[in-house]
Amino acid sequence: MMMNNEEDNVILGRGLSAPDMIKASPSQHGVALKLHVPLIFGILPTSLKRLVMTYSCFSWLMPQWRQRYLILIGNYLYKFKGDSSPAPKGTPFSVDMLENNLLLAHQEDDMSPAFANLPPGYDSIFTVSTFGKKHYYAVSNRDEALTWVNSLRQSRQEAITRAMGHAGHMPYPKSHAYFDTLGKSLQKSKERINQKLEEHSMREMELTDISGGPRGFYG
């Protein structure tokens, strides 16, 4: 897929490095484990999810916890591979569109079976939900998880207040506004790429339907 240089630079996250954001005094930042869930596991009933987590032969189906470095700054939540990464991973989350919660001990959830394989040193989980999709992050203790939840909720309220034009008395750091501009561009670029990929997949499916696919020995 060919893209112009300007779009390619934005996609790479140029100007959105983790060290630069940390220097700009973000609302919250730190290491967290992100739960990556295979598509098949996500649609299984809870009883089968528990079965999968019990037997090592199903390891290819098991969700995996992967380390990320989260930075909450301005209007976006960014995910990095580490605190020295030159660019974010994936699409930044718009904080004004986020819902988040702290998962309490023994609280029932669709992904509860996957919590059994949390690595040592991580015992608390908070969720970030956007457009109907829930993302799971694990941190070292409940206080840290609660700090993330409160910081995200406060940032969400502040972003909504700014958007409504009611934050004139609240100074907004220029560095945060600068990152917001780059974050919005990155988000739009990612959305365009995802749309192109979906359109490409749809065309391939349509071509397969037209050709009829394999018709057997006497096709």
N, C-alpha and C positions, 0 to 999 in steps of 0.2 A: 504494500500500500504506500503510494507516494504522498508526501506531505511537503508543504513549503517550509523554508528554513525558519520563518517566524514561528509557525505552529510547532515545529520540532523543538525549538528552544524552550517554548513554554511547557511542552510535554515533559521535557527533561527536568523541569522544575528549576530552571536557572534563576538564581536570586533567592531561592527558598531553602537555603542550607540550614541544617539544625544548629550549628554553632552561631550563625548570625541571629537566628531567632532567640536562642538562649541569652545572648547578649542584650537583646531588646526587652528583657524582663517580661516574659510571658505570664499569663494568669496561672498556669500550672504546667509542669513538665516532669517527666520521669519515665523509668522503665516499667513496662507492663507486658504480660503475655497475652497474645491474641489467639483466640480459638479458631482454627481453620477446620471447617466441617465439610467432608465429602458430600456431594449432592445426594447420593444414595442414602447415607446415614441420616441426613436431615429429614427424609420422608418416611423413615421407618417408625412403626409404633414403639412406644416406650419399652415394652417388654423385649422386643428384638434389639433395641439399642443396648439394653443391659446385657443381653446375650453376647452381642458383638464385643462389648468391653471386657467380657469375661475370658474369651479365648484368643490366644495370640495368633491363631491361624487366620483371624479376621483383621489383622493389623492394617491391611490395606484399606479397610473401611473405617478405621478408628480416627476420630478427630485428633488433631495435633495442636499443641500449644507452641507458638513461635514468638520469640522475643521481639518486641518493638519498643521504640522510644516515642512516646506521645508528647506533643507540644500543643498546648491550647493558647492561642494568641489572636487577639482581635476577633474577627467573625468566623474563624475556622479552627477545627481540630485537625492536626496533621499527624501522620504516622510515618516514622522513619525506621530504618533498620538499626540505627544506633545514634548516639549523640554527636557523632562526627560526620554523619551522612551529608553529602552535598545536595541531595534532593529528596523530597518525600516519596513514599511508596503509595501507589493507588491514588484515589481521588480524595481531596480534602473534604471533611464534613462541614457543612454550614451549621453553625451552632444554633441559629434561630429555627432550624428545622428538626433539631434533635430532641428526643425523649431519652431520659436515662434513669437508671434505678440501681440501688444496691441490692444484691442478692443475699439474703440472710441464710444462716446455717440451716440446712435441712429444708430450705424452701423449694417447693416443686417447680420445675421448669422443663421445657421441652428438651433441653440439653443437659439436664441433671446427670444422666448416666456418664457423660463425658467429664464431669468434674472429678471423678474418681482417679483420673490419671494426672492430676495437677502435680507439677514438679515440687520437690522439697523447697520450702521457703516461701511458698505462695499459698495463701489460705483464704483469700477473700476475692470476690468477683463483683464487678459492676457491669452494667449493660448500656450500650448506646444504640438507640433505634432510629432509623431514618428510612422513610418511604416503605414502611412495613417490614424492613429487614433488621433483625436484631444482631448486634455484634457483642461478643463477650471478651472482657479483659480481666485478667487476674493480677493482683498485686500482693504485697507481702503481708498486709494486715488490714483489719476492718477500718481503722482510722484513715489509712491511706485511700482506701476505696471510697469512704465517705467524703474525704477531701475532694476527690475527683468529681463525685456526684454534685457536691455543692458548688464547685468551681464551674462546672458545665452549666448548671442551672442559672447561676449568677451571670455568666457570659451570655447565655441565651436571652435573659431579660434585658441586659445592657444593649445587645445587638438590636432587639426589637425596639427599644426606646430610641436608639439612634436612628433607626429606619423611619420612625414616626416623627422625627424632628423635635423630640422632647428632651434632648440631651445637651442643650446649649450651655448649661452651667457645668457640664462634666468635661474636663479637658481630655482629648483623645490623642494619645501619642502618635507623632508623625510616622514613626517606624511601624506601628501597628497598621496604620492606614496604607502604608507602602506594601506591607505583606498582604493586606486584604486585596489590593489590586492584583498582585501576582497570583494569589490564591484563587481569585475569581476566574482569571484567565486560564489557569491550570484546570480548574473544574470544568469550564466550558469545553476546553480541548479534549479532556477525557470523555466527556459526554458525546462529542462529535465522533470520536474514535469508536466508542461503544455502539453508537447508532450505525456507523458504517459497517461494523462487524456483523451487527444484527441483520442489516439489509443484505450483506453478502451471504449470510447463512440462509436467509429466506430465498434468495435467488437460486442457491444450490439445491434447496429442497424442491423448489418449483421445477427446476430442470430435471431432477430425479423423477418427479411425478410424471413429467411429460414423456421422458424416455421410457418410463415403465419399469426400469431396472431389469434384472435377470428374469427370464421367463421359463427357465428350465431347459431340459434337453431338446424338446421339440419347439422351443420359443420361436 
